[in-house]
Amino acid sequence: MKNRLLVLLLTATLIGIAFGCGTTSYDDSSSSATAGASSAIPNLGPAPAVTFQAMDGNTLPLDSLRGKVVLVNFWATWCEPCRAEIPELIEFQNKYASRGFTVLGVAMDQEGKSVVAPFVAKPQFKVNGQNVAMNYPIMIGNDALASQFGGILGLPTSYLISRDGKVVKKTIGIIDGQSVDQMIRKLLSGASDGRS
Protein backbone atom coordinates (compact mmCIF):
# COMPACT_ATOMS: atom_id res chain seq x y z
CA MET A 1 0.00 0.00 0.00
CA LYS A 2 2.83 2.41 0.86
CA ASN A 3 4.54 1.68 -2.46
CA ARG A 4 1.30 2.37 -4.35
CA LEU A 5 0.86 5.70 -2.59
CA LEU A 6 4.46 6.65 -3.30
CA VAL A 7 4.06 5.78 -7.00
CA LEU A 8 0.85 7.84 -7.23
CA LEU A 9 2.47 10.82 -5.52
CA LEU A 10 5.53 10.63 -7.77
CA THR A 11 3.34 10.32 -10.88
CA ALA A 12 1.24 13.34 -9.89
CA THR A 13 4.39 15.38 -9.30
CA LEU A 14 5.88 14.42 -12.66
CA ILE A 15 2.63 15.22 -14.47
CA GLY A 16 2.53 18.62 -12.78
CA ILE A 17 6.09 19.34 -13.85
CA ALA A 18 5.53 18.10 -17.41
CA PHE A 19 2.49 20.27 -18.09
CA GLY A 20 3.95 23.73 -17.88
CA CYS A 21 6.15 25.67 -15.60
CA GLY A 22 3.49 26.56 -13.06
CA THR A 23 0.03 26.26 -14.51
CA THR A 24 -1.51 25.37 -11.19
CA SER A 25 -1.08 27.38 -8.06
CA TYR A 26 -0.43 26.34 -4.49
CA ASP A 27 -0.30 28.79 -1.64
CA ASP A 28 0.48 27.34 1.78
CA SER A 29 -0.51 30.47 3.68
CA SER A 30 -3.61 31.63 1.80
CA SER A 31 -6.04 31.06 4.64
CA SER A 32 -4.39 33.69 6.82
CA ALA A 33 -3.61 36.07 3.98
CA THR A 34 -7.19 36.87 3.04
CA ALA A 35 -8.81 40.08 4.16
CA GLY A 36 -10.31 39.87 7.61
CA ALA A 37 -8.99 36.36 8.30
CA SER A 38 -6.48 37.18 11.01
CA SER A 39 -4.19 40.04 11.90
CA ALA A 40 -1.39 37.58 12.68
CA ILE A 41 1.22 36.92 10.01
CA PRO A 42 2.05 33.22 9.55
CA ASN A 43 5.57 31.97 10.24
CA LEU A 44 6.65 29.12 7.96
CA GLY A 45 10.16 29.07 9.41
CA PRO A 46 13.39 30.94 8.85
CA ALA A 47 14.52 31.80 5.33
CA PRO A 48 17.53 29.74 4.28
CA ALA A 49 21.02 31.20 4.67
CA VAL A 50 21.68 31.44 0.94
CA THR A 51 23.95 33.60 -1.17
CA PHE A 52 22.70 34.67 -4.59
CA GLN A 53 24.87 35.51 -7.59
CA ALA A 54 23.98 38.69 -9.45
CA MET A 55 24.33 39.00 -13.21
CA ASP A 56 27.42 41.19 -12.76
CA GLY A 57 29.14 38.37 -10.85
CA ASN A 58 28.77 39.95 -7.41
CA THR A 59 27.19 37.97 -4.59
CA LEU A 60 24.24 38.88 -2.41
CA PRO A 61 23.65 37.01 0.85
CA LEU A 62 19.95 36.89 1.66
CA ASP A 63 20.87 37.79 5.26
CA SER A 64 22.16 41.16 3.99
CA LEU A 65 18.53 42.09 3.25
CA ARG A 66 17.45 41.67 6.90
CA GLY A 67 15.35 44.66 7.86
CA LYS A 68 13.58 44.60 4.47
CA VAL A 69 10.50 42.71 3.37
CA VAL A 70 11.66 40.52 0.47
CA LEU A 71 9.71 38.65 -2.19
CA VAL A 72 12.03 35.99 -3.65
CA ASN A 73 10.61 35.00 -7.03
CA PHE A 74 12.02 31.95 -8.86
CA TRP A 75 11.24 32.34 -12.57
CA ALA A 76 12.59 31.70 -16.09
CA THR A 77 12.53 33.63 -19.36
CA TRP A 78 10.79 30.73 -21.15
CA CYS A 79 8.02 30.41 -18.54
CA GLU A 80 4.70 31.95 -19.64
CA PRO A 81 3.15 32.17 -16.14
CA CYS A 82 6.38 33.79 -14.91
CA ARG A 83 6.16 36.45 -17.60
CA ALA A 84 2.48 36.98 -16.85
CA GLU A 85 3.16 37.97 -13.23
CA ILE A 86 6.20 40.21 -13.89
CA PRO A 87 4.10 43.40 -14.39
CA GLU A 88 2.61 42.90 -10.92
CA LEU A 89 6.09 42.40 -9.43
CA ILE A 90 7.24 45.60 -11.14
CA GLU A 91 4.28 47.42 -9.57
CA PHE A 92 5.11 46.04 -6.10
CA GLN A 93 8.68 47.30 -6.52
CA ASN A 94 7.39 50.72 -7.63
CA LYS A 95 4.92 50.99 -4.74
CA TYR A 96 6.96 49.68 -1.82
CA ALA A 97 10.72 49.92 -2.53
CA SER A 98 10.99 53.27 -0.75
CA ARG A 99 9.37 51.72 2.36
CA GLY A 100 11.87 48.87 2.77
CA PHE A 101 10.67 46.23 0.30
CA THR A 102 12.29 44.50 -2.65
CA VAL A 103 11.45 41.83 -5.14
CA LEU A 104 14.42 39.56 -5.77
CA GLY A 105 14.07 37.70 -9.07
CA VAL A 106 15.98 34.42 -9.32
CA ALA A 107 16.28 33.34 -12.97
CA MET A 108 16.43 29.56 -13.38
CA ASP A 109 17.39 29.49 -17.07
CA GLN A 110 20.04 26.85 -17.76
CA GLU A 111 21.80 29.21 -20.18
CA GLY A 112 22.22 31.76 -17.37
CA LYS A 113 23.20 35.36 -17.99
CA SER A 114 23.45 34.99 -21.79
CA VAL A 115 19.66 34.74 -22.11
CA VAL A 116 18.59 36.47 -18.88
CA ALA A 117 20.45 39.79 -19.34
CA PRO A 118 18.87 40.75 -22.70
CA PHE A 119 15.44 39.63 -21.49
CA VAL A 120 15.68 41.76 -18.34
CA ALA A 121 16.88 44.87 -20.20
CA LYS A 122 14.05 44.88 -22.76
CA PRO A 123 11.09 47.18 -21.92
CA GLN A 124 8.40 44.61 -22.71
CA PHE A 125 6.03 44.64 -19.74
CA LYS A 126 2.90 46.76 -19.80
CA VAL A 127 2.55 48.67 -16.50
CA ASN A 128 0.18 51.64 -16.23
CA GLY A 129 -0.09 51.86 -20.02
CA GLN A 130 3.67 51.95 -20.66
CA ASN A 131 6.16 49.30 -21.73
CA VAL A 132 8.81 48.98 -19.02
CA ALA A 133 11.74 46.75 -18.21
CA MET A 134 12.09 44.73 -15.01
CA ASN A 135 13.00 47.14 -12.19
CA TYR A 136 14.14 44.82 -9.42
CA PRO A 137 17.38 42.92 -8.79
CA ILE A 138 17.80 39.74 -10.84
CA MET A 139 19.99 36.88 -9.63
CA ILE A 140 21.12 33.79 -11.52
CA GLY A 141 19.74 30.64 -9.92
CA ASN A 142 20.53 26.94 -10.14
CA ASP A 143 19.30 23.65 -8.69
CA ALA A 144 21.68 23.81 -5.71
CA LEU A 145 20.29 27.22 -4.74
CA ALA A 146 16.69 26.06 -5.24
CA SER A 147 17.32 23.01 -3.05
CA GLN A 148 18.18 25.32 -0.14
CA PHE A 149 14.59 26.59 -0.37
CA GLY A 150 13.35 22.98 -0.23
CA GLY A 151 13.38 22.46 -3.99
CA ILE A 152 11.30 24.14 -6.66
CA LEU A 153 8.42 22.01 -8.00
CA GLY A 154 7.26 24.51 -10.60
CA LEU A 155 7.84 28.01 -11.87
CA PRO A 156 7.12 30.61 -10.79
CA THR A 157 7.61 29.93 -7.09
CA SER A 158 7.67 32.82 -4.64
CA TYR A 159 8.64 33.24 -1.00
CA LEU A 160 7.59 36.31 0.97
CA ILE A 161 10.08 36.98 3.77
CA SER A 162 9.55 39.29 6.74
CA ARG A 163 12.00 41.93 7.98
CA ASP A 164 13.31 39.48 10.58
CA GLY A 165 14.05 36.74 8.03
CA LYS A 166 11.00 34.49 8.38
CA VAL A 167 9.18 32.96 5.42
CA VAL A 168 5.56 34.06 5.80
CA LYS A 169 4.13 32.95 2.44
CA LYS A 170 5.10 30.42 -0.23
CA THR A 171 3.32 30.24 -3.56
CA ILE A 172 3.91 27.75 -6.36
CA GLY A 173 2.42 29.27 -9.50
CA ILE A 174 1.24 32.80 -10.15
CA ILE A 175 0.84 34.79 -6.95
CA ASP A 176 -2.51 36.19 -5.84
CA GLY A 177 -1.56 39.84 -6.18
CA GLN A 178 -4.24 41.14 -3.82
CA SER A 179 -3.33 38.86 -0.91
CA VAL A 180 0.42 39.40 -1.43
CA ASP A 181 -0.15 43.16 -1.53
CA GLN A 182 -2.06 42.96 1.77
CA MET A 183 0.71 40.93 3.40
CA ILE A 184 3.43 43.27 2.14
CA ARG A 185 1.55 46.23 3.65
CA LYS A 186 1.13 44.39 6.98
CA LEU A 187 4.78 43.45 7.09
CA LEU A 188 5.92 46.97 6.22
CA SER A 189 3.67 48.45 8.89
CA GLY A 190 5.32 46.22 11.50
CA ALA A 191 2.52 43.67 12.03
CA SER A 192 3.72 40.82 14.19
CA ASP A 193 3.28 37.12 13.61
CA GLY A 194 2.27 36.74 17.25
CA ARG A 195 5.15 34.35 18.02
CA SER A 196 8.21 34.90 20.13
QUIRAWO-V257032 format. One line per field, one symbol per residue. phi: phi as a letter, one per 40 degrees, with the letter a starting at -180 (. if undefined). psi: psi as a letter, one per 40 degrees, with the letter a starting at -180 (. if undefined). burial: + if it has 9 or more other ideal C-beta (glycine too) atoms within 8 Angstrom, else -. A space follows every 50 residues. Layout:
phi->???
psi->???
burial->???
This chain:
phi->.cccccccccccccccccchcicbbbbcbccccccgcaccccbchccccb bcbcccgcbbcddccdgbcbbcbcaacccdcccccddccccdcccbdcbh bacbcbcbcccgdcbcdccccccbbcbfgbcbccbbcbbcbacccccccg gbcabcbbbcbcdcgbcbabbbhcccdcccdccdcccccgcccgbc
psi->ddddddddddddddddddgiefdihhheeddeeihedieihiheiiiigi hihideeiihhddeeieihhhhhhiidehdddddeddddddddddedeef iiihhhhehdeadddddddddhgehhhfeihiiheihhihiidddddeee iheiiihihhhidefhhehhhhahihddddddddddddeeiieei.
burial->------------+--+----++--+-+-++-++------+++++--+--+ -++++----+++--+--++++++++++-+-++--++++++++++-++--- +++++++++--+--+++--+----+-+----+++-++++++---++-++- -+-++++++++++-++++++++++++--++++++-+++--+-+---
